[in-house]
Amino acid sequence: MSVGPRCLGYRVEFTELSERLEKLSARYGEHLGIERDGDWFLLKLQEEVGELTQAYLQVTGRARTKGKTPEEIRDAFQLEFADVCCQLLLLARHFDVDVPHEIERKWLSHE
């Protein structure tokens, strides 16, 4: 299953994307000396959801702008979606969840 019609300028398969994210995350963990276990993946996802929430509050005018322009606020909001999606895919990979299959079972089977 592909991620959107175009991702990063070309079609990206979930498996390929997951592998690329895993390499980046493993390097991050090694660099910082972090054990990336199930707890870490879930808590990191929660951290990113918190950052998305903060960006949402800024983009909707319900939090301080911290000196950022509206364009910078919107850009930060959009980037947080990538963080959440990537961390979710890493969590799924850690627990051997076949995301495209589960999307099909949970959502697309109702079309």
CNS distance restraints for C-alpha pairs under 8 A (distance, minus, plus):
assign (resid   1 and name CA) (resid  13 and name CA) 5.89 0.50 0.50
assign (resid   1 and name CA) (resid  14 and name CA) 6.22 0.50 0.50
assign (resid   1 and name CA) (resid 100 and name CA) 6.11 0.50 0.50
assign (resid   2 and name CA) (resid  11 and name CA) 6.44 0.50 0.50
assign (resid   2 and name CA) (resid  12 and name CA) 5.65 0.50 0.50
assign (resid   2 and name CA) (resid  13 and name CA) 4.48 0.50 0.50
assign (resid   2 and name CA) (resid  14 and name CA) 6.03 0.50 0.50
assign (resid   3 and name CA) (resid   7 and name CA) 6.47 0.50 0.50
assign (resid   3 and name CA) (resid  11 and name CA) 6.94 0.50 0.50
assign (resid   3 and name CA) (resid  12 and name CA) 5.83 0.50 0.50
assign (resid   3 and name CA) (resid  13 and name CA) 6.19 0.50 0.50
assign (resid   3 and name CA) (resid  14 and name CA) 6.45 0.50 0.50
assign (resid   4 and name CA) (resid  11 and name CA) 7.54 0.50 0.50
assign (resid   5 and name CA) (resid  11 and name CA) 6.57 0.50 0.50
assign (resid   6 and name CA) (resid  10 and name CA) 5.07 0.50 0.50
assign (resid   6 and name CA) (resid  11 and name CA) 4.99 0.50 0.50
assign (resid   6 and name CA) (resid  12 and name CA) 7.42 0.50 0.50
assign (resid   7 and name CA) (resid  11 and name CA) 5.58 0.50 0.50
assign (resid   7 and name CA) (resid  12 and name CA) 6.06 0.50 0.50
assign (resid   8 and name CA) (resid  12 and name CA) 7.96 0.50 0.50
assign (resid  12 and name CA) (resid  16 and name CA) 6.58 0.50 0.50
assign (resid  12 and name CA) (resid  17 and name CA) 6.26 0.50 0.50
assign (resid  13 and name CA) (resid  17 and name CA) 6.06 0.50 0.50
assign (resid  14 and name CA) (resid  18 and name CA) 5.89 0.50 0.50
assign (resid  14 and name CA) (resid 100 and name CA) 7.54 0.50 0.50
assign (resid  15 and name CA) (resid  19 and name CA) 6.14 0.50 0.50
assign (resid  16 and name CA) (resid  20 and name CA) 6.22 0.50 0.50
assign (resid  17 and name CA) (resid  21 and name CA) 6.12 0.50 0.50
assign (resid  18 and name CA) (resid  22 and name CA) 6.04 0.50 0.50
assign (resid  18 and name CA) (resid  89 and name CA) 6.44 0.50 0.50
assign (resid  18 and name CA) (resid  90 and name CA) 6.76 0.50 0.50
assign (resid  18 and name CA) (resid  93 and name CA) 7.02 0.50 0.50
assign (resid  19 and name CA) (resid  23 and name CA) 6.33 0.50 0.50
assign (resid  20 and name CA) (resid  24 and name CA) 6.45 0.50 0.50
assign (resid  21 and name CA) (resid  25 and name CA) 6.01 0.50 0.50
assign (resid  21 and name CA) (resid  86 and name CA) 6.97 0.50 0.50
assign (resid  21 and name CA) (resid  90 and name CA) 6.97 0.50 0.50
assign (resid  22 and name CA) (resid  26 and name CA) 5.89 0.50 0.50
assign (resid  22 and name CA) (resid  90 and name CA) 6.54 0.50 0.50
assign (resid  23 and name CA) (resid  27 and name CA) 6.19 0.50 0.50
assign (resid  24 and name CA) (resid  28 and name CA) 6.20 0.50 0.50
assign (resid  25 and name CA) (resid  29 and name CA) 6.12 0.50 0.50
assign (resid  26 and name CA) (resid  30 and name CA) 6.10 0.50 0.50
assign (resid  26 and name CA) (resid  36 and name CA) 7.81 0.50 0.50
assign (resid  27 and name CA) (resid  31 and name CA) 6.03 0.50 0.50
assign (resid  28 and name CA) (resid  32 and name CA) 6.27 0.50 0.50
assign (resid  29 and name CA) (resid  33 and name CA) 5.64 0.50 0.50
assign (resid  29 and name CA) (resid  34 and name CA) 4.64 0.50 0.50
assign (resid  29 and name CA) (resid  35 and name CA) 6.61 0.50 0.50
assign (resid  29 and name CA) (resid  36 and name CA) 6.59 0.50 0.50
assign (resid  30 and name CA) (resid  34 and name CA) 6.35 0.50 0.50
assign (resid  35 and name CA) (resid  40 and name CA) 7.40 0.50 0.50
assign (resid  36 and name CA) (resid  40 and name CA) 5.39 0.50 0.50
assign (resid  36 and name CA) (resid  41 and name CA) 6.46 0.50 0.50
assign (resid  37 and name CA) (resid  41 and name CA) 6.36 0.50 0.50
assign (resid  38 and name CA) (resid  42 and name CA) 6.28 0.50 0.50
assign (resid  38 and name CA) (resid  91 and name CA) 7.33 0.50 0.50
assign (resid  38 and name CA) (resid  94 and name CA) 6.99 0.50 0.50
assign (resid  38 and name CA) (resid  95 and name CA) 7.74 0.50 0.50
assign (resid  39 and name CA) (resid  43 and name CA) 5.98 0.50 0.50
assign (resid  40 and name CA) (resid  44 and name CA) 5.81 0.50 0.50
assign (resid  41 and name CA) (resid  45 and name CA) 6.20 0.50 0.50
assign (resid  41 and name CA) (resid  87 and name CA) 7.10 0.50 0.50
assign (resid  41 and name CA) (resid  90 and name CA) 7.04 0.50 0.50
assign (resid  41 and name CA) (resid  91 and name CA) 5.29 0.50 0.50
assign (resid  41 and name CA) (resid  94 and name CA) 7.87 0.50 0.50
assign (resid  42 and name CA) (resid  46 and name CA) 6.30 0.50 0.50
assign (resid  42 and name CA) (resid  91 and name CA) 6.48 0.50 0.50
assign (resid  43 and name CA) (resid  47 and name CA) 6.16 0.50 0.50
assign (resid  44 and name CA) (resid  48 and name CA) 6.28 0.50 0.50
assign (resid  44 and name CA) (resid  87 and name CA) 7.00 0.50 0.50
assign (resid  45 and name CA) (resid  49 and name CA) 6.20 0.50 0.50
assign (resid  45 and name CA) (resid  84 and name CA) 6.26 0.50 0.50
assign (resid  45 and name CA) (resid  87 and name CA) 5.32 0.50 0.50
assign (resid  45 and name CA) (resid  88 and name CA) 6.28 0.50 0.50
assign (resid  45 and name CA) (resid  91 and name CA) 7.80 0.50 0.50
assign (resid  46 and name CA) (resid  50 and name CA) 6.20 0.50 0.50
assign (resid  47 and name CA) (resid  51 and name CA) 6.38 0.50 0.50
assign (resid  48 and name CA) (resid  52 and name CA) 6.16 0.50 0.50
assign (resid  48 and name CA) (resid  80 and name CA) 7.04 0.50 0.50
assign (resid  48 and name CA) (resid  83 and name CA) 6.20 0.50 0.50
assign (resid  48 and name CA) (resid  84 and name CA) 5.46 0.50 0.50
assign (resid  48 and name CA) (resid  87 and name CA) 7.69 0.50 0.50
assign (resid  49 and name CA) (resid  53 and name CA) 6.11 0.50 0.50
assign (resid  49 and name CA) (resid  80 and name CA) 7.97 0.50 0.50
assign (resid  49 and name CA) (resid  84 and name CA) 6.07 0.50 0.50
assign (resid  50 and name CA) (resid  54 and name CA) 6.25 0.50 0.50
assign (resid  51 and name CA) (resid  55 and name CA) 6.18 0.50 0.50
assign (resid  51 and name CA) (resid  80 and name CA) 6.74 0.50 0.50
assign (resid  52 and name CA) (resid  56 and name CA) 6.00 0.50 0.50
assign (resid  52 and name CA) (resid  77 and name CA) 6.45 0.50 0.50
assign (resid  52 and name CA) (resid  80 and name CA) 5.12 0.50 0.50
assign (resid  52 and name CA) (resid  81 and name CA) 6.75 0.50 0.50
assign (resid  52 and name CA) (resid  84 and name CA) 7.59 0.50 0.50
assign (resid  53 and name CA) (resid  57 and name CA) 6.20 0.50 0.50
assign (resid  54 and name CA) (resid  58 and name CA) 6.36 0.50 0.50
assign (resid  54 and name CA) (resid  63 and name CA) 7.53 0.50 0.50
assign (resid  55 and name CA) (resid  59 and name CA) 6.09 0.50 0.50
assign (resid  55 and name CA) (resid  73 and name CA) 7.02 0.50 0.50
assign (resid  55 and name CA) (resid  76 and name CA) 6.58 0.50 0.50
assign (resid  55 and name CA) (resid  77 and name CA) 4.87 0.50 0.50
assign (resid  55 and name CA) (resid  80 and name CA) 7.47 0.50 0.50
assign (resid  56 and name CA) (resid  60 and name CA) 6.07 0.50 0.50
assign (resid  56 and name CA) (resid  77 and name CA) 6.23 0.50 0.50
assign (resid  57 and name CA) (resid  61 and name CA) 6.14 0.50 0.50
assign (resid  57 and name CA) (resid  62 and name CA) 4.88 0.50 0.50
assign (resid  57 and name CA) (resid  63 and name CA) 5.23 0.50 0.50
assign (resid  58 and name CA) (resid  62 and name CA) 5.74 0.50 0.50
assign (resid  58 and name CA) (resid  63 and name CA) 4.73 0.50 0.50
assign (resid  58 and name CA) (resid  64 and name CA) 6.39 0.50 0.50
assign (resid  58 and name CA) (resid  65 and name CA) 6.04 0.50 0.50
assign (resid  58 and name CA) (resid  73 and name CA) 6.64 0.50 0.50
assign (resid  59 and name CA) (resid  70 and name CA) 7.52 0.50 0.50
assign (resid  59 and name CA) (resid  73 and name CA) 5.92 0.50 0.50
assign (resid  59 and name CA) (resid  74 and name CA) 6.01 0.50 0.50
assign (resid  59 and name CA) (resid  77 and name CA) 6.95 0.50 0.50
assign (resid  65 and name CA) (resid  69 and name CA) 7.58 0.50 0.50
assign (resid  65 and name CA) (resid  73 and name CA) 7.40 0.50 0.50
assign (resid  68 and name CA) (resid  72 and name CA) 5.74 0.50 0.50
assign (resid  68 and name CA) (resid  73 and name CA) 6.15 0.50 0.50
assign (resid  69 and name CA) (resid  73 and name CA) 6.21 0.50 0.50
assign (resid  70 and name CA) (resid  74 and name CA) 6.13 0.50 0.50
assign (resid  71 and name CA) (resid  75 and name CA) 6.06 0.50 0.50
assign (resid  72 and name CA) (resid  76 and name CA) 6.07 0.50 0.50
assign (resid  73 and name CA) (resid  77 and name CA) 6.17 0.50 0.50
assign (resid  74 and name CA) (resid  78 and name CA) 6.29 0.50 0.50
assign (resid  75 and name CA) (resid  79 and name CA) 6.22 0.50 0.50
assign (resid  76 and name CA) (resid  80 and name CA) 6.28 0.50 0.50
assign (resid  77 and name CA) (resid  81 and name CA) 6.99 0.50 0.50
assign (resid  78 and name CA) (resid  82 and name CA) 7.18 0.50 0.50
assign (resid  79 and name CA) (resid  83 and name CA) 6.63 0.50 0.50
assign (resid  80 and name CA) (resid  84 and name CA) 6.23 0.50 0.50
assign (resid  81 and name CA) (resid  85 and name CA) 6.08 0.50 0.50
assign (resid  82 and name CA) (resid  86 and name CA) 5.94 0.50 0.50
assign (resid  83 and name CA) (resid  87 and name CA) 6.06 0.50 0.50
assign (resid  84 and name CA) (resid  88 and name CA) 6.03 0.50 0.50
assign (resid  85 and name CA) (resid  89 and name CA) 6.22 0.50 0.50
assign (resid  86 and name CA) (resid  90 and name CA) 6.20 0.50 0.50
assign (resid  87 and name CA) (resid  91 and name CA) 6.13 0.50 0.50
assign (resid  88 and name CA) (resid  92 and name CA) 6.16 0.50 0.50
assign (resid  89 and name CA) (resid  93 and name CA) 6.04 0.50 0.50
assign (resid  89 and name CA) (resid  99 and name CA) 7.79 0.50 0.50
assign (resid  90 and name CA) (resid  94 and name CA) 6.11 0.50 0.50
assign (resid  91 and name CA) (resid  95 and name CA) 6.47 0.50 0.50
assign (resid  92 and name CA) (resid  96 and name CA) 5.99 0.50 0.50
assign (resid  92 and name CA) (resid  97 and name CA) 4.87 0.50 0.50
assign (resid  92 and name CA) (resid  98 and name CA) 7.36 0.50 0.50
assign (resid  92 and name CA) (resid  99 and name CA) 7.04 0.50 0.50
assign (resid  93 and name CA) (resid  97 and name CA) 5.91 0.50 0.50
assign (resid  93 and name CA) (resid  98 and name CA) 7.72 0.50 0.50
assign (resid  97 and name CA) (resid 102 and name CA) 7.75 0.50 0.50
assign (resid  98 and name CA) (resid 102 and name CA) 6.19 0.50 0.50
assign (resid  99 and name CA) (resid 103 and name CA) 6.02 0.50 0.50
assign (resid 100 and name CA) (resid 104 and name CA) 6.19 0.50 0.50
assign (resid 101 and name CA) (resid 105 and name CA) 6.24 0.50 0.50
assign (resid 102 and name CA) (resid 106 and name CA) 5.86 0.50 0.50
assign (resid 103 and name CA) (resid 107 and name CA) 5.40 0.50 0.50
assign (resid 103 and name CA) (resid 108 and name CA) 6.44 0.50 0.50
assign (resid 104 and name CA) (resid 108 and name CA) 4.60 0.50 0.50
assign (resid 104 and name CA) (resid 109 and name CA) 5.66 0.50 0.50
assign (resid 105 and name CA) (resid 109 and name CA) 5.54 0.50 0.50
assign (resid 106 and name CA) (resid 110 and name CA) 7.84 0.50 0.50
assign (resid 107 and name CA) (resid 111 and name CA) 7.69 0.50 0.50
